[in-house]
Structures are given as structure tokens and as C-alpha cells.
Amino acid sequence: MKIGVPKETKEGENRVALNPGTVKQLKDKGFEVLVEEDAGFNSTFSNRHYRNTEVELVTDANQIYTECDVILKVNAPELNEIALMKKDSVLISFMYPLTEFDIVDACAKQGISSFAMDMVPRISRAQKMDALSSQTNLAAYKAILLGSNALKKVFPLLMTAAGTIKPAKVMIFGAGVAGLQAAATAKRLGAIVEVTDIRPETKEQVESLGAKFIEVEGDDSLKTEGGYVKEVSEEFLEKQKELVAKHVSEADLVITTALVPGKKAPVLITKEMVQSMHLGSVIVDMAVEQGGNCELSEMNKTVLKNGVTIIGESNLASLLPLNSSQMYAKNISELLLHLADKDGFKWEMDEEITQGSLITHKGEIVHPRVKKALQPQT
């Protein structure tokens, strides 16, 4: 099979789907690989690095889309790029199919089989394919660095001849992959860290990092699926806001990470809560691309509200493109090798990873949750 890796076209995207190391591994397994020139430039992988793997470099992305049997990308292709792909070819990328219905529909109409990296089941067998976790892990690390850079004070306790400097207080919403990495990074920098999560089972993980867990009593409305909160009542969210409002007002840096797949991110920090924060404090809203956890955050902007700096960077992992590309390349190549060999795809339709990540196949939308999400649209 012929695999194609085009250069990412999304604004601000610095990652690449395959780094030279994974290209070599796939070639060693018998795959033919085409890479667009400069596809890895922003990730610090030069054309020379790819040429050393004896990969074919092409100047025209259209050649990749029209010739290749499999397209590997970070972000989903644009609609005009999907229109170039061969019928029965395969796309593997982030797709967010529970909200990006136009991409799903275009793939189905083009006869493309599409796999969504963001829908890979979070099971032990699929850990090496879990791109959401790998990218979020790096994003959270970067969120702390951005927040500390914007903060007008140091993180650690400092005892000097000129006096004692108190440590910074960091408040983190969410104890998933992002929240735990943010907590660990903030602790390493010397901050006092508090974490809140509506899932009580995360308390032990938070405390193992040396952070304080702010617990919200659960209710029957709370439902989780695959490690994410699937559903929660407005009443519960109000209860959470009331409990953490005091902690937010005392924090120097707040990191928000709460996402609900297929839905707008819940608002956890209101305008009033921002007004209660002290002058010079900082919020990094990691959920800004899905509407934001902070009522005042703005997509891809850093804004100042009531003396509080609110950072709304939507693609934090792309700010660490060398590492994020290395990890993503491992994730996507592991998924490819699970699904196929050099001679073709296995199409094991009852297998759990295939079922969980396959969105369109043979002109139809086949993923049950995506089909259900599309029903109101039809």
C-alpha cells in the first residue's frame, strides 16, 4: 500500500503526521510512503531527514491525495482535499466526528473509509494509539509554562536575605490526563496546587502528586464514558462553581481542562468569578476550542479582563511540535499497523478498536454514536 503524508494546512499547525523515524519503520514493513516537501519543517524535521529514509518527497499535495491508498494527517483534510481522494482510499486523522458533520458527510459521499484518532477506544490494548492522551499531556505541560510566563511572580517558595516570597497558588479544573500533567508540572515548579474534578475516583491520583483535591459531592446525573464525563446536570455544575469559587478567587493561576465529547465545553469560570480574582492573576483555558470553560476567554487570543490575563490558545500541543509530532507519529503508525499490513486492511468489523474508530466505510456512516449525533441534522 502507498501511504501519503501531506503538509498540514490548518493555521497555526506545526505538527506532522509521520516523523522520519516512523517513516523508516513503515518502509521496513513493506509500505511505500510519500511525504510532501517541507511537511515536517515546522516540527524541525527537514527534507534531508526524510530523504535519509529513502522516502519519496513530492512537491504537490494533490499528487498525494490522488495517488495514495492511505492518507495520514494530524487534522482532517479540507473538503476540497477530500474531493481529490480516491474512492475506497483510507483517511486516518483527528476528525471530531460528533461535531464536524461536514467532514463526515464528505468522506461518506467520496467513498472514503475514515478512522478518527480522537475516537480510538481508551482501553489497555489501544494505549499506544491514544493520540488524545499523548497530545493533551504535552498541551497541559505547555499550559503551565504559558501561565507561569504570564504570571507576575515566581512559582516556588523563596527564602532570601531580602525576605521570603510565598509560593504561587495554582488551581486546576479537571483531573484527567491534562489536569494531572498540569498538576505535576506546577508542583515541580514549586507551586501550591489544588485540583477539582467531578469524578471522585480521581482524588487518589491527584493526592499522589502532592496536590490538594477539592471534592464535589456527586449525584445521579453524573455519567462517564471512556474516562470522560459524558453527561452532567446544570444543577451539579452550579454546585461545583459555588464550591470552587473561593479557591479561584485566591489562585494566582487557574488551568481549565473540562471537555464533554460532542458537546460545548461547560462554563466553569463565570464573569463574576473572574472579577473576584486578584490583580495580575492568570487563566489558561484549555477548552477554548470547544467554547471554553471560562466565560470571558477568546479563541487564540490573550485578553486582559479586570486585571486578569486570560489565555485562549487552542492548539497548545502544536507549540511543542517536535515532541508532539514524535508522539502522534507513534500513535497513528500503531493504529495503522493494527488495522493493516503492506497488502491491505484487515477490516475486522467486530474488533473493538476498529469499531470504535471507524467513522465512514463504503459510502456510509458506520459509527453508531456519529449516526445518532447526525439524526437531528437530517
BELWO-V152330 format. One record per residue. N is the residue number from 1. PSI is psi in whole degrees, 0 to 359 (* if undefined). Layout:
n=N psi=PSI
n=N psi=PSI
This chain:
n=1 psi=151
n=2 psi=121
n=3 psi=137
n=4 psi=137
n=5 psi=97
n=6 psi=162
n=7 psi=138
n=8 psi=137
n=9 psi=350
n=10 psi=136
n=11 psi=132
n=12 psi=2
n=13 psi=122
n=14 psi=355
n=15 psi=168
n=16 psi=149
n=17 psi=325
n=18 psi=129
n=19 psi=167
n=20 psi=325
n=21 psi=315
n=22 psi=330
n=23 psi=314
n=24 psi=318
n=25 psi=318
n=26 psi=321
n=27 psi=322
n=28 psi=336
n=29 psi=6
n=30 psi=2
n=31 psi=147
n=32 psi=135
n=33 psi=130
n=34 psi=133
n=35 psi=134
n=36 psi=140
n=37 psi=139
n=38 psi=13
n=39 psi=327
n=40 psi=7
n=41 psi=313
n=42 psi=349
n=43 psi=8
n=44 psi=18
n=45 psi=110
n=46 psi=168
n=47 psi=326
n=48 psi=320
n=49 psi=319
n=50 psi=321
n=51 psi=329
n=52 psi=341
n=53 psi=0
n=54 psi=29
n=55 psi=158
n=56 psi=119
n=57 psi=132
n=58 psi=150
n=59 psi=340
n=60 psi=119
n=61 psi=330
n=62 psi=325
n=63 psi=321
n=64 psi=313
n=65 psi=324
n=66 psi=334
n=67 psi=328
n=68 psi=148
n=69 psi=332
n=70 psi=131
n=71 psi=124
n=72 psi=125
n=73 psi=165
n=74 psi=298
n=75 psi=155
n=76 psi=149
n=77 psi=159
n=78 psi=164
n=79 psi=322
n=80 psi=332
n=81 psi=321
n=82 psi=322
n=83 psi=340
n=84 psi=342
n=85 psi=147
n=86 psi=147
n=87 psi=140
n=88 psi=6
n=89 psi=172
n=90 psi=135
n=91 psi=132
n=92 psi=120
n=93 psi=174
n=94 psi=138
n=95 psi=331
n=96 psi=57
n=97 psi=346
n=98 psi=349
n=99 psi=331
n=100 psi=71
n=101 psi=330
n=102 psi=324
n=103 psi=315
n=104 psi=312
n=105 psi=318
n=106 psi=320
n=107 psi=318
n=108 psi=314
n=109 psi=330
n=110 psi=354
n=111 psi=28
n=112 psi=139
n=113 psi=120
n=114 psi=137
n=115 psi=132
n=116 psi=121
n=117 psi=332
n=118 psi=358
n=119 psi=5
n=120 psi=127
n=121 psi=142
n=122 psi=73
n=123 psi=163
n=124 psi=322
n=125 psi=337
n=126 psi=13
n=127 psi=322
n=128 psi=347
n=129 psi=359
n=130 psi=84
n=131 psi=328
n=132 psi=315
n=133 psi=316
n=134 psi=318
n=135 psi=322
n=136 psi=324
n=137 psi=311
n=138 psi=323
n=139 psi=319
n=140 psi=320
n=141 psi=314
n=142 psi=326
n=143 psi=319
n=144 psi=319
n=145 psi=319
n=146 psi=317
n=147 psi=317
n=148 psi=326
n=149 psi=323
n=150 psi=337
n=151 psi=146
n=152 psi=28
n=153 psi=167
n=154 psi=162
n=155 psi=312
n=156 psi=162
n=157 psi=128
n=158 psi=126
n=159 psi=109
n=160 psi=170
n=161 psi=337
n=162 psi=2
n=163 psi=174
n=164 psi=131
n=165 psi=123
n=166 psi=148
n=167 psi=154
n=168 psi=151
n=169 psi=125
n=170 psi=128
n=171 psi=127
n=172 psi=127
n=173 psi=115
n=174 psi=130
n=175 psi=39
n=176 psi=205
n=177 psi=314
n=178 psi=311
n=179 psi=319
n=180 psi=321
n=181 psi=319
n=182 psi=317
n=183 psi=315
n=184 psi=318
n=185 psi=316
n=186 psi=321
n=187 psi=319
n=188 psi=330
n=189 psi=355
n=190 psi=10
n=191 psi=160
n=192 psi=126
n=193 psi=132
n=194 psi=140
n=195 psi=136
n=196 psi=142
n=197 psi=143
n=198 psi=357
n=199 psi=108
n=200 psi=338
n=201 psi=349
n=202 psi=353
n=203 psi=314
n=204 psi=320
n=205 psi=318
n=206 psi=312
n=207 psi=333
n=208 psi=340
n=209 psi=358
n=210 psi=12
n=211 psi=160
n=212 psi=134
n=213 psi=124
n=214 psi=110
n=215 psi=133
n=216 psi=127
n=217 psi=128
n=218 psi=171
n=219 psi=180
n=220 psi=346
n=221 psi=344
n=222 psi=121
n=223 psi=136
n=224 psi=155
n=225 psi=123
n=226 psi=31
n=227 psi=354
n=228 psi=154
n=229 psi=122
n=230 psi=323
n=231 psi=140
n=232 psi=145
n=233 psi=156
n=234 psi=325
n=235 psi=319
n=236 psi=318
n=237 psi=324
n=238 psi=319
n=239 psi=319
n=240 psi=316
n=241 psi=317
n=242 psi=318
n=243 psi=318
n=244 psi=353
n=245 psi=317
n=246 psi=318
n=247 psi=322
n=248 psi=317
n=249 psi=336
n=250 psi=353
n=251 psi=148
n=252 psi=323
n=253 psi=131
n=254 psi=130
n=255 psi=126
n=256 psi=136
n=257 psi=6
n=258 psi=123
n=259 psi=148
n=260 psi=111
n=261 psi=130
n=262 psi=2
n=263 psi=164
n=264 psi=141
n=265 psi=140
n=266 psi=141
n=267 psi=116
n=268 psi=334
n=269 psi=110
n=270 psi=170
n=271 psi=319
n=272 psi=323
n=273 psi=322
n=274 psi=318
n=275 psi=334
n=276 psi=345
n=277 psi=152
n=278 psi=158
n=279 psi=131
n=280 psi=356
n=281 psi=168
n=282 psi=143
n=283 psi=132
n=284 psi=113
n=285 psi=100
n=286 psi=351
n=287 psi=15
n=288 psi=328
n=289 psi=335
n=290 psi=31
n=291 psi=335
n=292 psi=142
n=293 psi=343
n=294 psi=131
n=295 psi=334
n=296 psi=2
n=297 psi=152
n=298 psi=138
n=299 psi=125
n=300 psi=31
n=301 psi=151
n=302 psi=117
n=303 psi=156
n=304 psi=118
n=305 psi=117
n=306 psi=35
n=307 psi=6
n=308 psi=127
n=309 psi=125
n=310 psi=116
n=311 psi=123
n=312 psi=47
n=313 psi=122
n=314 psi=343
n=315 psi=68
n=316 psi=323
n=317 psi=329
n=318 psi=345
n=319 psi=353
n=320 psi=59
n=321 psi=331
n=322 psi=307
n=323 psi=319
n=324 psi=325
n=325 psi=320
n=326 psi=315
n=327 psi=318
n=328 psi=319
n=329 psi=320
n=330 psi=315
n=331 psi=310
n=332 psi=326
n=333 psi=325
n=334 psi=319
n=335 psi=316
n=336 psi=314
n=337 psi=336
n=338 psi=324
n=339 psi=335
n=340 psi=167
n=341 psi=187
n=342 psi=341
n=343 psi=348
n=344 psi=179
n=345 psi=149
n=346 psi=329
n=347 psi=55
n=348 psi=84
n=349 psi=340
n=350 psi=357
n=351 psi=141
n=352 psi=318
n=353 psi=319
n=354 psi=311
n=355 psi=318
n=356 psi=330
n=357 psi=344
n=358 psi=121
n=359 psi=311
n=360 psi=149
n=361 psi=130
n=362 psi=45
n=363 psi=7
n=364 psi=155
n=365 psi=119
n=366 psi=347
n=367 psi=123
n=368 psi=316
n=369 psi=325
n=370 psi=318
n=371 psi=318
n=372 psi=319
n=373 psi=331
n=374 psi=342
n=375 psi=315
n=376 psi=341
n=377 psi=347
n=378 psi=*
